Amino acid sequence: MSAGLTLIPLENVDPALVDALLDRAFEPERKQRTAYKVREGTDWLPGLSFAAIDAEEHLVGTIQCWPVALNTPDGKAVPMIMVGPVAVLPEYQGLGYGQALMSAAIASLSPEAPLPQVMIGDPEYYGRFWGFSNVGTTGWQLPGPFEQHRLLVRCDNPAVLPREGTLGPWRR
């Protein structure tokens, strides 16, 4: 990773620049993805969302975290944090920017009340570095198509996680 990397709060970045980066990293059709339906109508969490700035002060990556809930068949809404998208410009991928963004978001979680974190991603990669796993998510659903093995969770005590439910936006 470049020695000139700086992480700053995402709220300090022009939203138009963030949208342009997300379009380049994921294509403009990204808004059709199931992850967007999961967090629909919510705002990302400023304290857990960051931007990566290179030595020339260009925006090269972002991470956003969102308030979501696992809605169980018996009507409970279990609050969680959805991690992602983790986006890095194509020409900067593989240089450690994504790892730095993920590590910053995870480190920013409150140790006093850590909510489970969920994401859609590669189980080997996110499991190896941050302890995400698809064990326990096989009974979970999303509001759109997804690959079940890519639905991941990270939780201090996985025994508290419901076996079934549908992930969606957090509603108070």
Secondary structure, 3 states (H helix, E strand, C coil): CCCCCEEEEHHHCCHHHHHHHHHHHHCHHHHHCHHHHHCCCCCCCHHHCEEEECCCCCEEEEEEEEEEEEECCCCCEEEEEEEEEEEECHHHCCCCHHHHHHHHHHHCCCCCCCCCEEEECCHHHHHHHHCCECCCCCCEECCCCCCHHHEEEECCCHHHCCCCEEEEECCC
